[in-house]
Amino acid sequence: MKYTLKQLHYIDVAARHGSIARASQELNISPSSISAAIDVVEQDTNRALFERLPSKGITPTRYGLTFLGHARELLKANRTFEAALSDQTRRISGSIRMGCFTPAAPILLPIVARSIADNHPDITIEFSEGDAPQLYEKLLASEFDVAFAYQSIPPQPNIEFIRLFSAPPHIVLPSTHPLAKSTSLSVNDIYQEPMILLDLSQTRDYMFKLFTNEGLTPRIGYSSKSAEMVRSMVAAGLGYSIFNLKPLKKQQYMVGDIVRIPISNAYQSVEFGIMYRADTDVSSVDQVMIDTCLDLLRRGAFDGAVLHTATKI
């Protein structure tokens, strides 16, 4: 078997996108080059790596998933090797594949990316967003090197978690709401009103637990998988919502405005941090990412993402 790292990289990117066409756009090469890399492996092994689904792209076969697991380990080992060589000249270079919980991405990733660009210009970051279960799955499949997410309860096996901060939940109300000037609220105060739910699997379960622990059931008025859509609907006076993180700066909405109020009985605070696979070595590039986040934490760069007192931000 004589596969090049370039061919394995092409196959990995195609698998991540589920599409040869989208992979070719990311890699800036022709689709035929990616197809050729897949063909080389399939002809050599006499096994199919992917199922071709008309109009739906490609999806790995069972054998393909096994092959991808080994290929990704080899690709990461190569990145670690290249980073170790660059360490000899005291300037770390390489790439890191980073996943992030979708609602947190626009709040935290720009800060991290700016710091990396300023202090480690030879490091490139490949961002990808997803729901918590997707992040855990892709991290364990070696599709990500590290991920930003809330800590899973119970903790995921084979995943190391480095805590950055606690994120207690808070209630988001229209600025015109009768309770908008409150300094704190309980879910008992608002459960009978329509809730606009951020409809992501683990988030949904967490939000419902805030109510069921009090013997209550929320009344869902609307739901969306977009945090910004949820906030905009609250601003328009269509209901309330609950979040753990908030934008660092004041947001503008087409209709209305919002206020954020701490939950007085918020014992369901969650931990937010960095995750990586426990059974793989942390490369020097991965360590730069971890150290950068911890340094930003010490300098208070993430402080504005968590609500401590009632605010209009």
N, C-alpha and C positions, 0 to 999 in steps of 0.2 A: 504494500500500500504506500503510495507516494503522493500524499496530499500536501499542498502548500498551506502555510498559515493564511495566506490571502484567500485561498479557496474556502477554508474553514470560516473565515470572517464573513465572506459573502453569504455562505449558508446560514450562519448565525443571524445576520441582519435580515435575511429573507424570512427566517422563522419568527423573529420578533415582530415583523410587520405583518406576517401572514400574507405577503404579497411580493412577488418578484418585481412588479412595476414600482411599488413604493420603495422597495429596497434599492432599486437602481437610482431612484431620485436622491436618496440619502447619500449613496456612495458616489454619485455622479459618474456612473458607468452605464453601459448598455445592458438591457435586460438579458441579452444573449450571453453576456459574460457570466451572469449569475446562474442562468440555466445550465451553462457549460460546466460550472463548478459542481452543481448538483448532479449532473449526468456522470461526471467522472467518478464520484463516490458510489452512485447507484450501480454503475456498470462494474466497478471493482468489487463491490460487496454482493452484487446480484440481489439487492434488497432495496425497496422503495423508501426514501427518506420522507416523502410528502405525498399526501393525497391531493390531486389537482381537482379543485371544485369550480366548475364553470361559473363565472361571474362572482365567485366568492373568494377567489385566491387559493392559497395553499394552507394545509394544516399538517403537522408532523404525524407520521405513523407511530405505532408503538416502538418500532425499531428506531425511527427517526428521533424520538425523544431520548432514547438511550444514547444514540450517537451524539446528539446535541449536548447532552450532559458531559460526555468525555471531551468533546470539542471545546466547550466553553472553559473547562478546567485547563486545557492546553493553552487556549488563548489568554486566559488570565495569568498562567505561569509565564507566558511570553511577555505580557505587560509588566509583571513583577521583575523579570530579568532585565528588561530595558530600563525600568526605573532604577534598579540596583546599579546598573552601569552609569546612569546619569548622576547617581549619588556620589560617584567618585570625583566628579567635577563640582560637587556642592550645589548643583542646580538640578532640581528634580523635574523630570518631564514625563509625559505619558498621558494616558486618558483614563477617565473613570466613568462608569455607567451608574447613574444615580436615579433611583426611583423616589417619588414623593407622593404623599397623600394629596389628592387633587385639590381640596379646599385650602390646604396649607401652602401649596406651591407658589402662588403669586405673592404671598405674604413673606415667605422666608427665603426662597431660592434666589431672588435677585440680590439679596444682601450677601449670601454665601458666594455666588458667582462673581460679584464685584470684588470681594476680598481675594478670591483665588486669582482673578485676572490681574489685580494690582501686585500681589506678592509672589505669584507663581505663574508667570505668563506662558510657560511651556507646558502647562497642564490644560488639557481640554476636557470639558464635561459634556456628557451625553445625558440629557434630562428625559425622563419619562414619568408621566403621572398615572395614578390609578387609585382604586379603592383599596382598603387595607388588605382584604384577602388576596387581591391580585398582587400586591407588593410582596406579601409573604411567599406566595407561590413562585413568583419570578426571582426572588432572592434565593430561594432554595434550589431553583433550576439554573442558577448561575447566570441569569440574564441581567442581573444588577450586581454591582460590587457592594454598594451601600444603599440604604433607603432611609428617608425621613418619614416617620409615622408615629402614631400613638402606640404605646405598649399594649400588646395583646393580653387579654385576660381570659383564660389563663395564658401564661407566657408560651410562645411557640417553641417547640423543641428545635434544637440545632441553630437557634438564632440568638446572637448576643445583642443586648440592648444597652446603649449608653444614654442615660437620662440627660436632657437639656433643661427642661422645666416642667412644672405642673400646670395644667390648663383647666381650671375650674369652669363649669358651664355658667353661662349668663343668658338672660332673657333679652330678646330684641323686640322692641315695640315701635309702632308709629309714633312720631314726635307729638302727634295730636291726641294720643291715647290718654284717658283719665288718670292712668297710673304712671305716666311718663316722667313725673317728677319724683318718683319714689327713689329712695337710696338703696333699697333691697326689696326683693319679692320672693315669694314661695310659689311653687307650681300650683299650690292650692288656690292662689289668687287669679290664675289665668286659665286653668284647665278646661273651663266650660266654653272658652272662646275658640275660634278656628285657629288651628296651628298650621303653619306653613312648614312642612317637613323637608329637611335635607335628606333625600331618599337614597342614601348609600347604605349598603347592607349592615356593616358593623355600627355605623352611626345611627341608623334607624333603631337597632336593638338597644343601643346605649340610651337614646332619647326616651324610648318607651319605658326603660327601667327606672328613669327618674320619676316617672308618674306611678308605675305599678308599685314601687317601694312605698309610696304614700297611699296605696289603695285606690288610685285614680286611673282613669283612662283618658288620654287626650282625644280631642275631636279634630280629626284631620280635615282641614279645609282644602288645602292644595299641597302638592309635593313636586319637588324638582331635584335633579341630580346636580344642579348648578348652584353653588353658594351665592354667587352674585344675583342670580334670578330670585332666590329666596329673599335676600336682603331687599331687592327692588320691590318685591310684592309686599313685604312688610311696610316699606316706605309709602307705598300706595294705599295703605290702610286696610289691607285684605286679611290681616291676622297678625299673629306673633310668631316668633321662632326662637330656637335655642342654639347657641354656638359655644364652642370652647375657645376659638381663636378669633381675632378681629384684625382688620386691615390696620397698617401702621399709621395711615393718614386718613383724614376726613374724606369720605366718598360723596360723590354727587349723584343724585338720582333724578330721573325725568319727572317723577311725581313724588312730592312729599319728602320726608326725611325720617331718620330712625334715632332711637336712643337705646343704650345698652345698660342693663341693670343687673347687678350680681344676684345670684340666687342665695337666699338666706340659709337654706338647708342643703347646700351643695356639697354633700359628702361623697358624691360620685365624681370627684376630680380625676382626671386622667393624666398620665405621664407622656410627654412628647420627647422624642429623641432620635438617635441614629441607630440603625440596625445593620448587622452584617452576619454572614454565615459563621457559625462557631467552629466548623470543621475545616476552614480554609485559612491560610496565612493572610495576614493583613499586609498588603503591599505598601511600599513607601508612599505611593500616590494616594492610596486609601487613607493612610495615616495623616497625610497632609490635610485631607478633607476633614477628618475627625478633629485634628488639632485646630484647624481654622474655625470650626463650629464652636469648640470649647473656648477659644480665644474671644470670639464674638459674644459668647454668653457672658464671659467675665467682664467684657466692656459694656454690657447692657444693651447690645444691639437687638435682642429679641424681647426686651421688656415690654415694648408697646404692643406686642401681639396678644398679651394676656390682660384681661380686665380685672382691675382691683377695686375701682369705685365707679359709680354710675357716670356715664359719659355719652356725648353725642357723636363720638368718633366711630 
